[in-house]
């Protein structure tokens, strides 16, 4: 069996893995990047974040065309060319993946297409696509194997009409009816796409609300819009079984005001993801795998094995590409002997539905669970000139501060473009800004970004475009001096 050696082996070519390889190469480390798929980019680029956002953009375009008659502009009924849509989506993925491969080449990184497994704490077995095997010795390894869609056995009936998120993104056809099992962000994003393309979508969620764990005031505008867009939404409802039949997938449901049996042309199972930690030979190392399947790491990405680090989805929640990318830099800096640690105060999260939902830092739900005192200021988009020009006044921007110091500790936004707007809030939390810092920063007018400044103004006194009685303002603690830092 052929043998080779490297200073650093990175296992997984997703947003955590390729970022780790890039940083390592720039730090002068001999680096081999091992990815079992033909394309770099991982799930995010090839079967997740990027293709789903491309399709969500199309869904939003269809939605705007449907809303346009209210503004005096009418379009005809959209005609969907499904093959052309698939080609456009695949073209975006191909360009980005090709760009990553070129960047790896320019940095002198050796990319191996192979499935990797540990022989011991310093050796990998690589199995190529043609069955060829070789061993790779390394000084250190970074495990960045990501996660996969969860498919509970009760739903895994061996029928292509039952899809996970990967299958849904293939866009094999536009079913007349679609059942989405799970009211989390993946289910709602893909449900939005299929509803816009013409499917009658039913969403079933086991808990009392969509997007469990997200603050209810952020979810309400989205749920109201989805109630019009979807055929139906059933909360506190369980899917007992799925059965393949000629007319479709027969689903047995239990819950309030729901038919016990309904047939759907297709079913999307979106009940979460599981870390890819199995079948890697980790038992041959000192790496500790938790019962959840996550690999146990410290704040520098180090596992219980001094030779092996882990980042991204396989290293714990939240399973977000940008968290993996940040962890990649920390892990490589730690290997280089720099004083690095993953100690970020805020990791932004975005649900790319319409309207979008975004949040960072401490949430109201989290504060209530911890019994933590917070002060919250909300600015409704109905008072935003820019929101009015867009015809989208259902949005809300809120800022969450420590009531004693007025330090910004969290924020939440619901509305079009919330995913872009959350960046300023994340920076405010990370930099320990106080509400006065945000309020005194000049924001361009008319923009949706102004809503964050106005929410901060309401903390320090009165928002320019929102009236509150003086008694309500006077009940608040006095603001700290301008520029105060903690």
N, C-alpha and C positions, 0 to 999 in steps of 0.2 A: 504494500500500500504506500503510495507516494507520501512524503512528509515535507512540511514547510514550517517556517517560524515567522513570528511577527511580534512587535512590541505590544500592540493593542489589537484585540479582536472585538469587533462590534457585531452583535448578533441581532439582526433586524434592521431593515432599511426604511423605517417610517420616520416621522418628524422628530422623534427622539434619537433614533439610531443614526440617521444620516447627519443630523446636527452634531452628535457626539464625534462621529468620524471626521467631520469638517474641522471642528475645533481642535481635535487631537492632531490632525495633519498640520494645521497652522502652528501648533505648539512644538512641531518637530518630531512627533512620534510616528514610527512606521505603523501604518494602520491597514488592516484588512476589514472590509465591510462585507458581511455575509447576509445575503437575502435569498430566500427560497423562491420568490416570484421573479419573473423575467423583468419586471419594472421596479425601480425604486419608488419610494413615496409611501409605502405601507397602506394600511386600510384607509387612512384619512384621505390621501390623494386619489387612490385608485377605486375604492369602494365605500367611501364615506363622505367626509366633509366637502370635498370639492365637487364631485358629481351631484350630490344632493343640493348644494347651493346653486349649481347651474340650473337644475330643474326647478328649484324654488324661485329663481329669477323669472323663468318662463311663467310659472304660476302667477307671480305678482303682475307680470305684464298682461296676462289674460284678465286678472282681476281689475286692473286699472281701465282696461278697455270696456269692461262691463259697467264700471262706475262713471265713465265719461259722459253718457247722455245727460246726467244731472248738471254737467258743466256746459252743455250745449254742443257737445261733439259726439257723433255716433259712428260706430264701426260695425261692420258686418259680423256675423257669427264666425268665430275662429275655426279654421280648418287645421287639424293636427296631422302633420306628416310624421308618423312615429319613427320611421327609419331615419329620416333626416334629423329629427330631434336626438336620436341615439348617436348619430354620427357627430353632431355638434358637441354633445357631452363628451364623447370619447376623444374628440380632437383636443379639447381643453386638457383632459387628463394626460394625453400623449405629449403635448407640448411641455407641461410642467414636469412630468417624469423624465422626459428627455433632457430638460434643463438641469435637473438634479444630477443625472448621470454625467453630463458634461462638466458640472462643477466638481464632481468627485474626481474626474479624470484630470482636470487642471490642477487639483491639489495633490495629485500623485497617490491617490487612494486606490488600493487594489480591491476591486469588487468581485466577489465570488457568488455565482448563483448556485446555492446549495442549501440543503437542510442541515442545520447544525445540532449536535448533541454533545454533551460533556462526557469525556472518557474519565477525566479526573480534573482537579483544580487548575491544571495548566495545559490541558489538551482537549481539542475539539475533534470530533469525527464529522467530516463534511461529505454529504451524499448528494452528488450532482443530479441534474435532471435526466441524464442518460444512464444512471445507475453507477457511475464511477464514484469511488470512495478515496478519500485521502485524510490524513491527520494534520492538524494545524496546532503547533505549540505556540503559546502566548505567555507574555509576562503578566498582563492583565486583560480582563474581558469585561465588556459592558453588555448586559442583557437588556435588550429593548424589543422584546417579541410581541408587545401589544396585547390586544384582546380580540375576542370573536363574539358574534351575536349568540346570546343564550337561546337554546331551543329545548324547552322542557320535553321530556319523553312523551308526555300526554299529547303534545302537538306534533311530534315527529312521526307522521304517518306514512312517509315515503311517497308523497304526492307533490309534484312540482307546483301545484296550485296553492300550496301552503308555503309561503315565502318568509325568509328573514330579510333584514335590511339590504343585504347584498343582492338577493334575488329581486327585491323590489326596485333597486336602482338599475337593474338590467333592462327594465322597461320592455319586457317581452311583448306585452300588449296593454291595452287600456280596458280593464274589465268593466262590465256594466255595473257590477256590485263588488264592493271590497269591505271585508271586516278587518279592522285594525285592533289587535289585542294588545292593549297597553296604552295608557294616556300620558306617557313620558314624552321627552322631546323628539325621539326618533319616530315614534308612532304618529305624533301630531305633524311633524315636518313632512313625512311621506304621505300621510293622509291629505295634507294640504295640496301636495303635488297632484295626486290622483284625482282629487275632487275638482281641481281646476281643469284637468284634462278631460273630465266628463264622467268619472266614476261616481256612483252613489255610495258614499262612504259611511259606514257605521263604526263608531269607536266604542270599545268596551274597556272600562277601567275598574279594577278591583277595589280601589280606595274611594273615599267620599269626594275626591276632587281630581281634576286634571293636574298634571305636573306636580305630583306629591313633593312636599318639601319647599316649594317655591311660595313666596308670600302671596296671599290670596288677592290683595289689591292689584298685583301685577297680572295675575291669571284672569281676573274677571273680564277685562276688555277682550282678551283673546278668546275666552270661552263663549262670550256673547257673539263674536264674529263667526266662530266655528259652528255655533248652533244654527246659523243661517247657511253655512257652506256645506256642512255634512248632512247626510240623511237623518242621522240620529246620534246621540251621545248617551251611553248608559253607564252611570256611576254605580259603585257598590254592586257590580255585576261580575259574575264568575263564568268563565268558559269551562264547562265540565268536560267536554269531549269534542273531537273533530272526527268526521267520517266522510271518506271519499264516496261520491255518488255521481251518476251520469250528469245530473243537472248542476253539479258544483260540489262544494264542501259543505256538508250539513253540520251545523254547529249547535250543540246543546248548551243553552244558557240558563243561569239561575240568577234572579235578581228582581227588583221591583219594576213593574210595568214593562216587562220584556217577554217576547214570545219564547217559549221553551225550546223550540227548534226553528232555525232559519237556515236557508241555503244561500251561499255566496259564491260568486264565480271564482274569487280568489280570497285568500286570507293572509294578512301580514302579521307575523308574530314579532312584537317589539317589546319584550319584557326585560330588557337589559343586556349587559355584556359580561363575559367572563374572561379573566386573565389567561393568557397563553403561557402557562407554566408547566403543563404536562408534557411528557414525552421528550423532555430536553436533557434527561440524564442528570438532573440536579441532585438526585440521591447519591451520585458519585462524588459530590462536592460537599462542602460544609454549609452551603446556602440553606437558609431556613425558609420553608414555604408554609405560610399560615393556612389554617383550615379554609379560609375564603379563597385560597388559590393564589393570593398575592405573595410576592417575595418580600420578606422583611428587610427594610433598609433603614439607615440612619439619615440625618439631615444632609449628608454629603453623598448619598446614593450608595454607600458601602453596605454590602451584605455581611453575613456572619463568616463568609469566606474572604480572607484578606486579598485574594487575587481577583475577586469578582464583584462588580457593581451592577445595579439594576436601576432602570429609569422608565418613566412612562406608565402606560396602563398596567403593566405587569407588576409595577412597584406600588400600586395603591390608588385610591380615589383622590381627587376626581379624575375620571378618564377623559382628559382633554389634551388635544395636540399641543397647545401652547404651554401647558404645564410640562409636558414631556420635553419640549424644546428648551425650556429654562433648566430643567433637571439635567439635560445633556451638558450644558455649559458648566454647571456646578460640579458634576461628576468629573469632567476632564480637568477642570481647575484644581480639584482636590487631588487627582492623580499627579498633577504637575507640582504639587506642594504648596499651592496658593491657599490663603485663608478663606475658602469658599464654603457656603452652606445655603441650603434651600430654606430661607427664613422670610420669604415674601409674606407681607401682611394681607395681600388680596390676590385671588386668582379669579379673573372675570369669567363669567359663564353666560352663554347666549343661546337662546332658543330661536332659530331662524324661521319662525312661522310668520304669519301676517295678521296682526302686528307682531313684531319681534319683542322678545323679553330678554333683558340683560340685568345682571346684578353683580356686585362684588363686595368683599368684606363681610361685616356682620349684617345679617338679615333680621327682620322683625321676628320671623319664626324661630331663628336660632336664639335671639335675645330672650324671647319668652320661655323657651325650653331651659335656658340657663338661669332664669330669674335676674337677668341683667337690666339695669336701668339705662334707657336710651331716650333720645329726643329725636323726633321724626318730623320733617317738613316735606309736604307734598305740593308740587306745582302742577295743576291740571293743564293739559295742552289746549283745552278750550279757551284759555287766556293767552295762547301763543299765536302771534300773527302768522308765523311761518306754517304752523300746523293748519291754520285756517286756509292758507293758500294751497295747501296740499289736499284739502278736503278730509283731513284725518285728525279730528279733535278728540278722539277717544283716549289718547295717550296720557300718561302720568310720569313725572319725574320726581323721585323722592331722594332726600339726603338724610342719612342717619348719623347723628353725632353723639359724643359723650356729653351728657347734660352738664357736667361740672366744668370741663375744659373746652367744650365745643369743638374738639378735634373730630374730623371726619373719619368715621370708622366703617361706613358702608354706604351703599347707594343702590337704587333699583330704578329701572326705566322700562316702560312698556310703550311701544309705538313704532312706526316705521323708522328704520335706521338705528334702533336702540343698540344694536351690536357695535356700531361705530361710535356712538355717543358715550358708551361705558368707559372708553379709554381715559377720558379726563377724570372721571370719578375714581378709577383704579389708581391713577397717578396721585390724586389727592390723598387717598388712603395710604398709599405706599410712602409718600413724602411727609406724612403726619401733618398735613395742612389743617388749619382750623376753618370754620365756616366763613369767617371774615376774609380769609385769603381768596376763597373762591368767589365770594360776593364782590370783592374789590378788583378782581381780574376782569378787564374789559372783554366782553364777548361780542362778536360781530352780530349785526342786526340786519335783516331778520333771519335768524337761524334757530334750529331746534336746540342747539347747544346752549342758547340763552336760558332754557328752562332749568338747567342745572344751577346757573348763577342765581336765578330768581328763587329757586328752592333754598339756596344758601342765604340769600337776602332775608328770607322769611325767618330764618334762624336768628339772625342778628337784629332784626327789627321788623320792617314791613317790606314785602316784595313790591316792586314798582307796578306791576300789572295785576296785582291781586290784593283786594281789600280785606283787611281783618280789623275788627274793632280794637280800639286802643287797650281796652281792659284785657283782651286776650294776649296782646303783645306785652303789656306790662307785667303779666303773670310769669313771664319767662325770666330765667336768670340773666344778669347783665353779661354782655359779651366781653371776652377778654380783650386786652389792648391789641391794636392792629399789629400784625406780624408776630404775635406770640407763637413760640414753638415749644414743643414738649421734648 
